[in-house]
Amino acid sequence: MNGELEKQNHKIEAMRNWCDAENITHTPTIFINGFELPKEYSIEDLREVL
């Protein structure tokens, strides 16, 4: 790919730093009004919670 992937390293590093700062450990991470969906809930539970 003519070095195109090497040019992306700074973007990948910035994303990793952001994930570490926000304590995002997996995807998808669901946020509601700025708060992470508690691990006790699933996506299916949102219909009843909201």
N, C-alpha and C positions, 0 to 999 in steps of 0.2 A: 504494500500500500504506500510505497514511497515515503516512509517515515511519518505518515499522518497520525498513527497511534502514538508515537513518541511526543508529538505536539500536544497531546491531550493530558499528559501526566500532571500538569499544574491544575487542571480542572478536576481530575480524579482526587488529587491530594486535598484540594479545597473542599470537595464534597465529603471526604473522609473526616476532615477536621470539623466540619459542621455537624456531621452525624455524631461524632464523639462528644462535641460540646452540648448537643441536645439530647444525648443519651439514647439515640436511636440505634437499636441493636438488630433490628430485622425489618424486612419489608413484606407486606405493606404495614406501616404503622399508621393507625387511625387516630386523628385528633378531632375533638369536638370542642368548639369554643376555646381552642388553645390548650386543651388538656388531652393527654393520651388516654385512649379507651382502656379502662382497667382490664387486666388479663382475665378476670373472672367473667367478662362478657365476650360474646362473639358478635360477628357482624349481623347474624340473624336476630340477635337480641335488640338491635337498634330500633326495630319497628315498635317494640313495646316500651323501650326506654324514652324514645323521642315522641 
